[in-house]
Amino acid sequence: MATFIGIDYQTWWFLLIGAVFTGYIILDGFDLGAGALHLFFNKEESRRIALNAIGPVWDGNEVWIVIGGGALFAGFPEVYATMLSAFYIPFMLFLVAIIFRAISIEFRSKEPMAWWRKMWDISYSISSALIAFLLGVILGNVTQGINMGADHVFRGSFTEFLNPYALLTGVTTLALLMMHGSIYLVMKTENRLYAKLTVMVRNTTIFFVIMILLTSFYTLLYLPHMAAVIRRYPELFFVPVLMVLAIANITRQITKRKYMFAFISSAVTISLLMVLVAMELYPNMLLSKQDAAYNLTVYNAASSQKTLGIMLTVAAIGVPLVAGYTTFVFMTFKGKVELDEMSY
């Protein structure tokens, strides 16, 4: 089995895909959170400022999910095929919501009528919230497993996805991204809108803390396999400890109104949550409720060694380029939002 610095190619791809999807949730996550909060802004100027806060970056942030999907297809085609067929309806809803979010942003400012702008404001907010919620629903189902047989074909129905844990994870994800988005917006605004957002940041943070506590309790009670690795390797307990400290630091930095540090802590929280999920799943990628022998793992679902090696080289070149481009865009458009004739 081919390795690179002592780690096999399959594990490298598992780490790469996890890192790319984490990047997507961090970057597009604050866009989605800002969109979910959009209807809480009553004034036209406030909505335009909030929209233009993400205007230069939202479409670039979506690139990360394209990379993640491509990487999953290249590295683990069987996981890709099983997931997209099993989660067909959630993924179709996800795709429709992404389309409506994009056209809502682009179409809103094309006409001056109040009804026109209000219609696209509603579409933008609902689609953003739906994307965030569906991400959590999909993650919740992946962590607890799906009704998958020996042929790795999904044998369940759509209603199985709407189980209590998946719905709870969906609401928790929405709460997390609303907090993430509100912190980003407060960094980009000033005056009265800034004051309004300071209240939103506190409220969304409380909402997230409540939801993450409920989800954690549910996970420990009803999904014992999600803590099996930490019980086996107690030294890994530092990961959830770091996550708790990161969440605590969000509230600390918000109280001090140091929102840049709060945003960094929010991004770290997202990263550590993804690390926890990856730790508990590995080497599995998709769990079967029928029998653990039917699980799709990084080894039985991976592409050939040659394919993994070639594509790993491509990823090593491409991902840093996208990361560099993303950094350049954020540096170019840093600072407070100012409306002009070119704004949305």
BELPEDA-V193484 format. One record per pair of residues at least 24 apart in sequence whose ideal C-beta (glycine too) atoms are under 8 Angstrom apart, sorted by sequence separation. I is the first residue (numbers start at 1). GAP is how many residues later the second one is. D is the distance in whole Angstrom. If there is no record, write none. Layout:
I&GAP&D, I&GAP&D
This chain:
30&24&7, 100&24&8, 137&24&6, 137&25&8, 140&25&5, 141&25&5, 179&25&4, 31&26&7, 100&26&8, 101&26&4, 140&26&4, 143&26&8, 178&26&5, 179&26&5, 242&26&8, 243&26&6, 246&26&6, 31&27&4, 100&27&4, 101&27&6, 140&27&8, 140&28&7, 179&28&7, 98&29&7, 137&29&5, 140&29&3, 175&29&7, 178&29&7, 179&29&5, 243&29&4, 27&30&8, 28&30&7, 31&30&6, 97&30&4, 101&30&7, 136&30&8, 137&30&7, 139&30&6, 140&30&7, 178&30&7, 242&30&6, 243&30&7, 97&31&8, 137&32&7, 175&32&5, 176&32&5, 240&32&8, 28&33&4, 97&33&4, 98&33&6, 136&33&4, 137&33&4, 175&33&4, 239&33&6, 243&33&7, 27&34&4, 28&34&6, 97&34&5, 136&34&4, 139&34&7, 135&35&8, 136&35&7, 175&35&8, 176&35&8, 212&35&7, 28&36&7, 62&36&7, 94&36&8, 134&36&7, 136&36&6, 172&36&7, 175&36&4, 176&36&7, 239&36&6, 240&36&6, 24&37&7, 27&37&6, 28&37&7, 93&37&7, 94&37&6, 97&37&7, 133&37&4, 136&37&3, 175&37&8, 239&37&6, 24&38&8, 133&38&7, 135&38&5, 136&38&7, 209&38&7, 172&39&4, 208&39&8, 24&40&4, 94&40&5, 133&40&7, 171&40&6, 172&40&6, 239&40&7, 23&41&5, 24&41&5, 93&41&6, 94&41&8, 132&41&6, 133&41&5, 132&42&4, 172&42&8, 209&42&8, 21&43&8, 59&43&7, 168&43&8, 172&43&5, 236&43&6, 20&44&6, 21&44&7, 24&44&6, 90&44&5, 94&44&8, 129&45&6, 132&45&5, 205&45&6, 132&46&8, 168&46&6, 169&46&6, 205&46&6, 20&47&5, 21&47&5, 58&47&7, 90&47&6, 91&47&8, 168&47&5, 20&48&4, 90&48&6, 205&49&6, 230&49&8, 55&50&7, 168&50&6, 229&50&5, 230&50&8, 17&51&6, 20&51&6, 87&51&6, 229&51&5, 202&52&6, 228&52&7, 165&53&6, 201&53&6, 227&53&7, 229&53&8, 17&54&5, 51&54&7, 87&54&7, 164&54&8, 165&54&8, 226&54&5, 16&55&6, 17&55&6, 225&55&7, 51&57&7, 165&57&7, 13&58&7, 17&58&6, 165&58&7, 201&58&7, 16&59&7, 17&59&8, 83&59&8, 198&59&7, 86&60&6, 14&61&8, 48&61&8, 201&61&8, 13&62&4, 86&62&7, 13&63&7, 10&65&8, 35&66&6, 82&66&7, 183&67&8, 85&68&7, 86&68&4, 85&69&6, 89&69&5, 47&70&8, 82&70&5, 86&70&8, 82&71&7, 90&71&6, 179&71&7, 183&71&8, 82&72&7, 89&72&8, 187&72&5, 44&73&7, 51&73&8, 186&73&5, 187&73&6, 47&74&6, 78&74&6, 87&74&7, 143&76&8, 183&76&6, 187&76&6, 144&79&6, 183&79&5, 184&79&6, 143&80&7, 183&80&5, 39&82&6, 38&83&6, 39&83&7, 143&83&6, 180&83&8, 183&83&6, 38&86&6, 39&86&5, 180&86&5, 38&87&4, 179&87&6, 180&87&8, 37&88&8, 35&89&5, 36&89&6, 35&90&6, 38&90&7, 180&90&7, 35&92&7, 36&92&5, 35&93&3, 36&93&4, 176&93&7, 34&94&8, 35&94&7, 176&94&7, 33&95&8, 32&96&5, 36&96&6, 31&97&7, 32&97&8, 176&97&8, 32&99&5, 33&99&7, 32&100&5, 29&103&8, 25&110&7, 54&130&8, 53&131&7, 53&132&6, 143&134&6, 50&135&6, 53&135&4, 155&135&8, 53&136&7, 143&137&7, 36&138&7, 139&138&7, 143&138&7, 148&138&7, 49&139&8, 50&139&8, 142&139&8, 148&139&8, 149&139&7, 49&140&6, 146&140&7, 148&140&4, 36&141&7, 37&141&6, 145&141&8, 146&141&7, 147&141&8, 148&141&7, 149&141&6, 150&141&8, 36&142&5, 145&142&3, 146&142&7, 147&142&5, 148&142&7, 152&142&7, 33&143&8, 50&143&8, 144&143&7, 145&143&6, 146&143&6, 147&143&7, 150&143&8, 33&144&4, 37&144&6, 49&144&6, 142&144&7, 143&144&8, 145&144&5, 150&144&5, 152&144&6, 32&145&5, 33&145&5, 36&145&7, 37&145&6, 142&145&8, 144&145&8, 149&145&6, 33&146&7, 35&146&7, 148&146&6, 190&146&5, 29&147&8, 30&147&7, 33&147&5, 34&147&4, 46&147&5, 188&147&8, 189&147&7, 29&148&5, 33&148&2, 34&148&8, 37&148&7, 45&148&8, 148&148&8, 188&148&6, 189&148&6, 32&149&7, 33&149&6, 152&149&8, 188&149&5, 30&150&5, 31&150&7, 34&150&6, 46&150&7, 29&151&5, 30&151&5, 33&151&7, 34&151&5, 25&152&8, 29&152&7, 41&152&7, 30&153&8, 26&154&8, 30&154&4, 41&155&8, 40&160&7, 37&163&6, 37&167&8, 33&171&8, 83&203&6, 82&204&6, 79&206&5, 79&207&6, 76&209&6, 82&214&6, 79&217&5, 78&218&6, 76&220&8, 76&222&7, 78&222&8, 79&222&5, 78&223&4, 77&224&8, 76&225&5, 76&226&6, 77&226&6, 75&227&6, 76&227&7, 75&228&6, 74&229&7, 30&233&8, 74&233&7, 75&233&6, 109&234&8, 109&235&5, 75&236&7, 108&236&6, 74&237&5, 105&239&7, 71&240&8, 26&241&5, 29&241&7, 26&244&5, 71&244&7, 25&245&5, 26&245&7, 22&248&7, 22&249&6, 25&249&7, 67&251&7, 22&252&4, 67&252&7, 21&253&7, 67&255&7, 18&256&6, 18&257&8, 64&258&7, 63&259&6, 18&260&5, 15&263&8, 63&263&8, 14&264&7, 60&265&7, 61&265&7, 60&266&6, 14&268&6, 14&269&8, 57&269&8, 60&269&6, 11&271&8, 14&271&7, 11&272&8, 57&272&6, 10&273&8, 56&273&6, 57&273&7, 56&276&8, 57&276&7, 56&277&4, 14&284&5, 53&284&5, 13&285&7, 52&285&5, 11&287&6, 52&287&7, 10&288&4, 49&288&5, 55&288&7, 10&289&6, 13&289&7, 55&289&5, 49&290&7, 48&291&6, 52&291&5, 10&292&5, 52&292&5, 9&293&8, 51&293&5, 45&294&7, 13&295&6, 48&295&6, 9&296&6, 12&296&8, 16&296&8, 48&296&6, 10&298&7, 13&298&8, 9&299&4, 13&299&7, 16&299&6, 20&299&7, 27&299&7, 9&300&6, 12&300&6, 19&300&8, 23&300&8, 2&303&5, 9&303&6, 16&303&7, 1&304&7, 2&306&7, 2&307&6, 4&308&7
